[in-house]
Amino acid sequence: MWFKSKKSKIFFIIFGIIAVGNIILSHLFIYYCNHFTKTINCYKADAGIVFFGDFDNNYNLGSWQLARLDKSVELYNNNTIKYIICVGGNRVSHNIFGSKLSAQYLISRGIPKDKIYYDTASFDTKSNLDEAYKIISSHKFNKIAYISDCTHLFRISLFSEYPNYCLQKVNYNFNPFQTILIAIQSFISIILNYCLDDSIYHQLIHIFRS
């Protein structure tokens, strides 16, 4: 007998169905997001907004963030974008500013300092957009390119209130475990955004990110 009881067998079957369903839905979500980003791709924009990816264990820029920044350098060098705006990764209470570190990295890659802008307040997708809009407005940029991975770009498009934007996808090779985690994170973020008041949403995210 594989199972101690009929109840344990039922539990195992239910757990298996949920696990397999989660894997299938996660991969379908990634597939859809990849297709979605292709529909709003662009070839020219006034500025590109780099949404923060990650830190490493020592609060240096992580591999995901470096890939996004390298993508923005590529877009700048081939004249797709004229300016680069770095947002996010800011942990003000710990005096850590991911967007400032990102700007410093771009300068080290040869991007002129006067072509780079960054914020020092945003810490999640919605506050990223809020702070980016302030920079866009003050410099009167028109067409904007959002730069991130496909799942993040899908969420950004749901949250974005700026009408004239396009998407520039950074390609990652997600392993199966990462695919599930990223899909779950995206689902939770979307649900919280539509269910909670903005002030409560920001407070909740701030608790997790501080």
N, C-alpha and C positions, 0 to 999 in steps of 0.2 A: 504494500500500500504506500503510495506516495504521500498521502495526506492523512493527518491525524483524525480528522473528522470531516463530515460533509460541509460544515460551516467554513472550515479552513480552505476547502476546495473551492467553494463559492467565492470566498474572499480573494483567493489567488486568481480566479478567472476574471473577476471584476477589476482587480488591480491590473491584470494583463491587458484587458480591453482599454482601460484608461491610459495606460502607458503607450500602447501602440497608437491609439487615437491621438494622443498628444504629439507623438513623433510625426505622424502623418500631417496633422494640422500645422505644425511648426514649419515643416518643409514646404507645404502649400503656401503658407504665409510668406516665406522667403521668396518663393517663386513669383508670387503675385507682386511683391514689392520690387523685385528686379524688373518685372515688366512695366510696372507703374512708373518707375524713374525714367524709363526710355521714352515715355509719352510726353514728358515735359523737359526733355533735354534741350540744351541751347548751345549756341556757338559764339555769342557775344553778350557781354554784360558789363555794366559800369563797375561793379564790385562783386567779389565773392565772399560769402560769409562762411568761415570755417567753424563748425560746431564742435565743441570739445569732446574728445574721445575718452582718454584715460590717463592716469598716472601709473608709474611703476610703484614698487613697494617703498621707494625712497622719495616719492613725490617729484620725481623727474617725469618728463613727458613719456607716456607709454607708447607702445608700438602702434596702436590704433590711431592715436593722435598724430604721431609722426607721419603715418601714411596719409592722413587727411591734409596735413601741412604740405607734404611733398606733392600731393595732387594740386593744391593751390599754386605752388611754385610752377608746376607744369602749365597750368592754365594761364598764369601771368606771362610766362615766357613765350607761349604761343599766341599771346594777345587776345585770349578769350575774355579775360578780365583785366581791368586797369588798376584796381585797388584790392587789397585783401583786408577783411575785417575778422579779427579773432574774438570769439565770445565763449564764455563758459569756463568751467574748471576753477572757479574762484571760491576759496574757503576763507572768507574775510576774517573770521574769528581766529583762524590759525595763521593768518598773514601769508596765505598761499594764493597765488594768482596765476592760474593755468593759462589764461589768455595772454598775460604779459610774457610768460615763459615762451608761449607760442610765437609772439611777435619777435622775441629775441632770436628764436630759432630761424625764423624767416630772414632776418637780417644776416645771420650767419650763412644762409644759402644765397645771399647776393641780392635780395629784394631791397630796393631803396627804402630807407626809413620813412620818407614822406609818402610812401605808397601803402603804408600799413596803419591800421587803426585797431584798437582793442579796448574792451571794457574791463572793469575791475569789480563788478558787482554780481554778474549772473552766475547761476549754479545749476540750472536745469533748462530743459528745452524752452519752456515758456518765458522764463526770465532772459534766456539767450535772445529770443526774438524781441522782447521789450527793449533790451539794451541795444541790440543791433538797429532797431528802428530809430532810436535816438541819433545814432551815428549817420544812418542813411538820410534822415531828415536834415540834420545840420549841414551836411555836405551836398544835399540835393541830388543824390544818386537816383537814377531811374530804374533801369533793369538790374535785378539782383540775382546772383546764382547762389543757391544753397549747396554747401559741400559737406557730405557725410556719407555714411553707408546706406544701403537701400532701405532697411527697416526704419532707420532714424529719419530719412528723408520723407518716408510715408507719413510718419507721425508729425513731422514739421509741417507738411502740407495741410494736415488737419487743423493744426494750431495757428497757422499763418493767417494774418489779416492783411498782409501786404499783397496787392493784386498783381504786380508785375515781377514775377519771379520765375526762375527755371531751376532745374536740378542737375547737379554734377555728382555722379556716384563714385565712391571710392570702393574698389573691389577688395573684399576680404574672403579668405578661404575658411569659412566657419566649419568647425568640426561638429559632429552630430550633437554633442552635449551643448556646445555654444549655441547652436541653432535653436534648441529648445529653450535655453535660458533667455536668449534675445527675444524670441517670440513671446514668452511669458511676460518679460519686462515691458514689451510694447503693448500687450493687451491690458496689463494693469495700468500703465500710464494713460492709455486712451480712455479706459473706464473711469479712472479717477478724475480725469479732465472734464468729462461730460457729467459726472455725478456730483462733484464738489464745487462749492463757491471758489472763485479764484484765490481769495485771500487764504482760505483753508488749505487749498491745494498747495500754494507756495509754502505755507508753514509746515505742512506735512513733509514735503520734499526736502525742505531746509533741515528738518530733524534728521532725515536719513543721510543727507550729504554733509552734515557738520561734524 
